[in-house]
Amino acid sequence: MEIGIVGLPNVGKSTIFNALTSGDAASSTYPFTTIEPNLGVVPVPDSRLDRLAEVFKPQKTTPPF
């Protein structure tokens, strides 16, 4: 799944990005601090994967992130 954070300048997009991803995107009190896109990956645990691994017993289990 790919998600984008969009909004007007100076509203906190980089701040929320940093909070969600533990990233270090530049943020400041003036507009247009962040010009280039920032990429981050956030693991989303899914208990269904554990259950499927219990049932089918694969050699390797890889989460989808």
JOZIQUI-V208245 format. One record per residue. RES is the residue in three letters. PHI is phi in degrees with one decimal (999 if undefined). Layout:
# JOZIQUI-V208245
RES;PHI
RES;PHI
This chain:
# JOZIQUI-V208245
MET;999
GLU;-117.0
ILE;-130.3
GLY;-116.1
ILE;-109.2
VAL;-125.2
GLY;171.7
LEU;-66.9
PRO;-62.8
ASN;64.9
VAL;-113.4
GLY;107.6
LYS;-61.4
SER;-66.7
THR;-64.8
ILE;-68.8
PHE;-59.3
ASN;-63.1
ALA;-67.0
LEU;-75.4
THR;-107.6
SER;55.3
GLY;-86.3
ASP;-135.0
ALA;-65.0
ALA;-62.7
SER;-142.5
SER;-152.9
THR;-88.6
TYR;-117.0
PRO;-64.9
PHE;64.3
THR;-67.8
THR;-103.4
ILE;-103.0
GLU;-82.9
PRO;-65.6
ASN;-108.6
LEU;-113.1
GLY;-144.7
VAL;-122.5
VAL;-122.7
PRO;-70.6
VAL;-121.6
PRO;-59.9
ASP;-132.1
SER;-64.3
ARG;-63.2
LEU;-63.0
ASP;-61.8
ARG;-64.9
LEU;-62.2
ALA;-64.9
GLU;-64.2
VAL;-72.8
PHE;-96.9
LYS;47.7
PRO;-73.0
GLN;-67.5
LYS;-142.4
THR;-118.3
THR;-122.5
PRO;-69.0
PRO;-82.8
PHE;-127.1
